[in-house]
Amino acid sequence: MSDLSSMTILVPGKLNPDTLDTLKTTFDVEHVPDRDVSKLSQDRRNAVRGIALMGAVPAAMMDALPNLEIIANFGVGYDGVDVKHATSKGVMVTNTPDVLTDEVADTTLAILLMTVRELYAAEKHLREGRWESEGNYPLTPMTLRGRTAGIMGLGRIGLAIARRLEAFGVPIEYHNRSERTDVTYRYHPSLESLASSVDTLIIAAPGGAATERAVNAKVLKALGPDGVVVNIGRGTTIDEPALIEALENGTIRAAGLDVFEKEPHVPARLIALPNTVLLPHVGSASRHTRGAMGDLVVRNLTHWFQGQTPVSPVTESVKAGILPRHD
């Protein structure tokens, strides 16, 4: 069994503080806040055996670390990691599925309700004293009653969202890379077909080239003038300029967004729109859930350096048969 305290783990950029503290008490941690690995001495780069991070790991970073064995990604989505390059080098990649599923699904329902019932604007009406000076907040033109939800990405999180929507009496349809055999929801082979059949489009799909700007002007037009878009997945999945135009022109009615194309930048035109609910990527951002994600990052690293299979390797690493290199 390896001495974990002798294993050097690189932490490039920001990481959950509780997780960083746990890593420091378990491993030899090299924290590089500005992510510039070139500032490390060659000896320290040679020492790095693992990476723990939120964010991107490009091929160049991997190549700068000749003894890298594992990348422990803090989050479910790992589109920022060049997994193809990692696989070619025999580097294991892990992520943190399941532990944040419920939190993200809960947040999705909150965003949807805030959007269709204008709850943020109603609260602002009260806080600004307008309830007392002007009277009741206007009746909202939208409601969750009678709506049909289409989910893009019926994975762990998408399915958790669907189960919650069922409890609200909302019919579910979905689009996936392939049809699931364990659900009775109506399947659509294309995103445009899904959008044309529903009035509420919820995006829970991963990022990456396969989904980049998949929700485009055509899909938004198919969704229609009563359409609502909720994005809890990745900002890159939506063609942001097309979404802004659709919201401005009445092509769709409203949007609730937790993610954006170039975070933390949010376009001024989007911020100015009254028919939006905009949150700063807080889907899983409770201390409870982030703590569970961090624990899984640490467990993946610990298992690997003890010669065991990590708890949650990504699919590509499993298919490549990547195994620990030591006893």
Residue pairs with C-beta under 8 A, 6 or more apart in sequence:
1 306
1 307
1 327
2 305
2 306
2 307
2 326
2 327
4 26
4 27
4 302
4 305
4 306
5 26
5 27
5 28
6 28
7 27
7 28
7 49
7 50
7 301
7 305
8 27
8 28
8 29
8 30
8 44
8 47
8 48
8 49
8 50
9 23
9 27
9 28
9 29
9 30
9 48
9 49
9 50
9 51
9 52
9 301
10 30
10 32
10 37
10 48
10 50
10 51
10 52
10 53
10 65
11 20
11 23
11 29
11 30
11 31
11 32
11 51
11 52
11 53
12 32
12 35
12 37
12 51
12 53
12 55
12 57
12 61
13 32
13 33
13 34
13 35
13 53
13 54
13 55
14 33
14 54
15 23
15 31
15 52
15 53
15 54
15 74
16 54
16 74
16 290
16 291
16 293
16 294
18 287
18 290
18 291
18 294
19 52
19 74
19 290
19 291
19 293
19 294
19 295
19 297
19 298
20 29
20 31
22 294
22 295
22 298
23 29
23 52
23 297
23 298
23 301
26 298
26 301
26 302
27 50
27 301
28 47
30 40
30 44
30 47
30 48
32 39
32 40
35 55
37 45
37 61
37 64
37 65
38 64
45 64
45 65
45 66
46 66
46 67
47 67
48 65
48 67
48 68
49 67
49 68
49 69
49 70
49 305
50 68
50 69
50 70
50 71
50 72
50 301
50 304
50 305
51 57
51 61
51 65
51 68
51 70
51 71
51 72
52 72
52 74
52 297
52 298
52 301
53 71
53 72
53 73
53 74
54 73
54 74
54 75
55 80
56 80
56 81
57 71
57 73
57 80
57 81
57 82
57 86
58 82
59 82
59 85
62 68
62 71
62 82
62 85
62 86
62 89
62 91
68 89
68 91
69 91
69 92
69 304
69 324
69 325
70 91
70 92
70 93
70 94
70 300
70 301
70 304
70 310
71 81
71 86
71 91
71 92
71 93
71 94
72 94
72 297
72 300
72 301
72 310
73 80
73 81
73 93
73 94
73 95
73 96
73 297
73 314
74 96
74 293
74 294
74 297
75 95
75 96
75 100
75 284
75 293
76 95
76 96
76 97
76 100
76 156
76 157
76 206
77 95
77 206
77 207
77 233
77 234
78 93
78 95
78 314
79 206
79 207
79 208
79 234
81 93
83 93
83 314
83 316
83 317
84 316
86 92
86 93
86 316
86 317
87 93
87 316
87 317
87 320
87 322
90 320
90 322
90 325
91 322
92 304
92 310
92 313
92 317
92 322
92 324
93 313
93 314
93 316
93 317
94 297
94 300
94 310
94 311
94 312
94 313
94 314
94 317
95 312
95 314
96 292
96 293
96 296
96 297
96 312
97 156
97 312
98 156
98 312
99 289
99 292
99 293
99 295
99 296
100 283
100 284
100 289
100 292
100 293
101 156
101 157
101 160
102 160
102 289
103 283
103 284
103 286
103 288
103 289
104 157
104 160
104 204
104 232
104 283
104 284
105 157
105 160
105 161
105 163
105 164
106 164
107 232
107 258
107 279
107 282
107 283
107 284
108 157
108 161
108 164
108 202
108 204
108 230
108 232
108 283
109 161
109 164
109 165
109 168
111 230
111 232
111 256
111 257
111 258
111 277
111 279
112 144
112 200
112 202
112 228
112 230
112 256
113 119
113 144
114 120
114 256
114 277
115 142
115 228
115 230
115 254
115 255
115 256
115 276
115 277
116 140
116 142
116 143
116 144
116 147
116 228
116 254
117 140
117 142
117 143
117 144
118 137
118 140
118 142
120 277
121 137
121 274
122 137
122 140
125 131
125 134
125 137
126 137
131 137
142 226
142 228
142 253
142 254
144 168
144 170
145 169
147 170
147 199
147 200
147 228
148 170
148 171
148 172
148 173
148 197
148 198
148 199
148 200
149 162
149 165
149 170
149 171
149 172
149 173
149 198
149 200
149 201
149 202
150 172
150 173
150 174
150 175
150 188
150 194
150 195
150 197
150 198
150 200
150 201
150 202
151 158
151 161
151 162
151 172
151 173
151 174
151 175
151 185
151 202
151 204
152 158
152 174
152 175
152 191
152 194
152 201
152 202
152 203
152 204
152 205
152 214
152 215
152 233
152 237
153 175
153 176
153 203
153 204
153 205
153 206
153 233
154 162
154 174
154 176
154 180
154 183
154 185
154 204
155 176
155 204
155 205
155 206
157 204
157 232
158 174
158 202
158 204
158 205
159 183
161 202
161 204
161 232
162 172
162 174
162 183
162 185
165 172
166 172
170 200
172 185
172 186
173 185
173 186
173 187
173 188
173 194
173 197
173 198
174 180
174 183
174 185
174 186
174 187
174 188
174 194
175 187
175 188
175 189
175 190
175 191
175 193
175 194
176 187
177 210
179 187
179 189
180 187
186 197
188 194
188 197
191 214
191 215
191 219
192 218
192 219
192 222
194 201
195 201
195 219
195 220
195 222
195 223
195 227
196 222
196 223
196 224
198 223
199 223
199 224
199 226
199 227
199 228
200 227
200 228
200 230
201 215
201 219
201 223
201 227
201 228
201 229
201 230
202 230
202 231
202 232
203 215
203 229
203 230
203 231
203 232
203 233
203 234
203 237
203 238
204 232
204 233
205 211
205 214
205 233
205 234
205 237
206 233
206 234
207 233
207 234
207 235
207 236
207 237
208 234
211 233
211 234
211 236
211 237
212 236
212 237
213 236
213 237
213 238
213 239
213 242
214 237
214 238
215 229
215 231
215 237
215 238
215 239
215 243
216 239
216 242
217 239
217 242
217 245
217 246
220 227
220 229
220 242
220 243
220 246
220 251
220 252
221 246
221 251
223 229
223 252
224 251
224 252
225 250
225 251
225 252
225 253
226 252
226 253
227 251
227 252
227 253
228 252
228 253
228 254
228 255
228 256
229 238
229 243
229 252
229 254
229 255
229 256
229 257
230 255
230 256
230 257
231 237
231 238
231 255
231 256
231 257
231 258
231 259
232 258
232 259
232 283
233 259
234 259
235 257
235 259
235 260
235 261
235 262
235 263
236 261
238 261
240 260
240 261
240 267
240 270
243 255
243 270
244 267
244 269
244 270
244 273
245 251
246 252
247 254
247 255
247 270
247 273
247 275
247 276
248 269
248 273
253 275
254 275
254 276
254 277
255 275
255 276
255 277
256 276
256 277
256 278
256 279
257 270
257 276
257 277
257 278
257 279
258 279
258 280
258 281
258 282
258 283
259 281
259 283
260 266
260 270
260 281
263 281
264 280
264 281
266 278
270 276
270 278
271 278
284 290
284 293
296 311
296 312
299 310
299 311
300 310
300 311
300 312
300 313
301 310
303 309
303 310
303 311
304 310
304 324
305 324
305 326
307 324
307 326
307 327
308 324
309 323
309 324
313 322
